Amino acid sequence: MVNIESTAGIVATVTLLILFMFFAANLGMIVLEQKISTGSLQAFGSGLAKMLNKSDNPNSYKQARVYLVGSALSFFAFMALLEFGYA
């Protein structure tokens, strides 16, 4: 169990969690919109690669990249805050 003692720690935790949920939810909606198969890991990987590729997805590849990178960075920042911020 995490013992949160400072208001700044609470605000940082909630902010990172909201950022992660925003980026991850938007990435999930893009994945559903592109109808990427989740039947196998290989099919999901190839569908994700097509979604992020400029030639295969000229309309929204930038948006997909922003949401993927944003969700990964906010997730790692959230995990680092939980690991090192409350140690």
DRENDOTOR-897650 format. One record per residue (C-alpha): residue in three letters; z, y, x. Coordinates in steps of 0.05 Angstrom, whole numbers. Layout:
BEGIN
{"ala",{Z,Y,X}}
...
This chain:
BEGIN
{"met",{0,0,0}}
{"val",{-19,69,25}}
{"asn",{36,122,29}}
{"ile",{3,189,15}}
{"glu",{49,246,37}}
{"ser",{4,307,41}}
{"thr",{-38,343,-11}}
{"ala",{-95,350,39}}
{"gly",{-97,274,46}}
{"ile",{-101,265,-29}}
{"val",{-156,317,-36}}
{"ala",{-197,287,22}}
{"thr",{-191,217,-7}}
{"val",{-212,238,-76}}
{"thr",{-269,281,-50}}
{"leu",{-297,224,-7}}
{"leu",{-291,175,-65}}
{"ile",{-328,222,-112}}
{"leu",{-383,233,-60}}
{"phe",{-390,158,-50}}
{"met",{-394,145,-124}}
{"phe",{-446,200,-133}}
{"phe",{-492,175,-78}}
{"ala",{-482,101,-95}}
{"ala",{-494,111,-170}}
{"asn",{-558,151,-157}}
{"leu",{-582,99,-107}}
{"gly",{-568,44,-158}}
{"met",{-608,81,-211}}
{"ile",{-667,87,-163}}
{"val",{-662,13,-148}}
{"leu",{-663,-3,-222}}
{"glu",{-721,46,-233}}
{"gln",{-762,12,-179}}
{"lys",{-745,-56,-209}}
{"ile",{-724,-86,-142}}
{"ser",{-708,-160,-149}}
{"thr",{-637,-180,-133}}
{"gly",{-651,-254,-138}}
{"ser",{-647,-265,-63}}
{"leu",{-626,-224,-3}}
{"gln",{-696,-227,27}}
{"ala",{-728,-201,-37}}
{"phe",{-677,-145,-42}}
{"gly",{-687,-126,31}}
{"ser",{-763,-123,24}}
{"gly",{-757,-83,-41}}
{"leu",{-709,-34,-9}}
{"ala",{-756,-27,51}}
{"lys",{-815,-12,3}}
{"met",{-772,39,-34}}
{"leu",{-755,76,31}}
{"asn",{-826,73,60}}
{"lys",{-868,135,53}}
{"ser",{-934,99,42}}
{"asp",{-906,51,-11}}
{"asn",{-865,102,-49}}
{"pro",{-896,171,-39}}
{"asn",{-861,203,-98}}
{"ser",{-788,191,-85}}
{"tyr",{-778,161,-16}}
{"lys",{-741,224,9}}
{"gln",{-693,221,-50}}
{"ala",{-681,147,-38}}
{"arg",{-667,159,36}}
{"val",{-618,216,21}}
{"tyr",{-579,173,-28}}
{"leu",{-578,112,18}}
{"val",{-555,152,79}}
{"gly",{-507,192,37}}
{"ser",{-475,131,6}}
{"ala",{-469,96,74}}
{"leu",{-439,157,109}}
{"ser",{-390,173,53}}
{"phe",{-369,99,50}}
{"phe",{-356,96,125}}
{"ala",{-320,164,123}}
{"phe",{-277,139,65}}
{"met",{-260,75,102}}
{"ala",{-244,113,166}}
{"leu",{-199,161,128}}
{"leu",{-162,103,97}}
{"glu",{-155,68,165}}
{"phe",{-138,126,210}}
{"gly",{-114,180,161}}
{"tyr",{-54,142,136}}
{"ala",{-35,102,198}}
